[in-house]
């Protein structure tokens, strides 16, 4: 049984990175970065659900 390659996991890694970066920006205490972080988390979550069963 062959191990999966890196490109096969890329679709799961990208949305997770967006959620993580969005969270870091969200907790940074400035309104502009918090709004950008919240937007990135929402976009990452939507992308993650879109990729879930693909």
N, C-alpha and C positions, 0 to 999 in steps of 0.2 A: 504494500500500500504506500503510495507516494505521498509525501507531505505537500500541503498546499503552498503555492508560491506567494510572494509578497503582493503582486498585483491582484490576486484573488481576494485579499483582505482589505484592499485600499478603500472600497466602498463602505466598509464598516468603520474605518479609522477616520476618514474625513469628517463625518458629522460629529463624531465623538470629540475630535479636536476643536471644532467650532463651539461645541457646548462648553468645553473646558476653558477655552480662551474667553468666551462670553462671560463665564462665571468669574474669572479673574478680573475682567474689566468691570463687572457689575459690583464687586466688593470694593473697588478703588473709589475713594470718597470724593468723587467729582461728578456732578450731574450729567455732563456730556458723555463721560465714559460709562457711567451706569446705564444710560439710555442705549448706547451702542452695545454694551454687554448684554442687556436684556433682549435687544433685537437679534444679536448673534445666537443667543441661547434658543430663542423661538425658531429662528431659521434652522439651526442645527437639529432641534427636536423634530421639526416638520420633515427635514431631509432624512433623518434617521427612520421615522415612521414610513416614509416613502420607500426607502431601501430595504425595509424589514423583510418582505417576502419576495423580493426580486431575485 
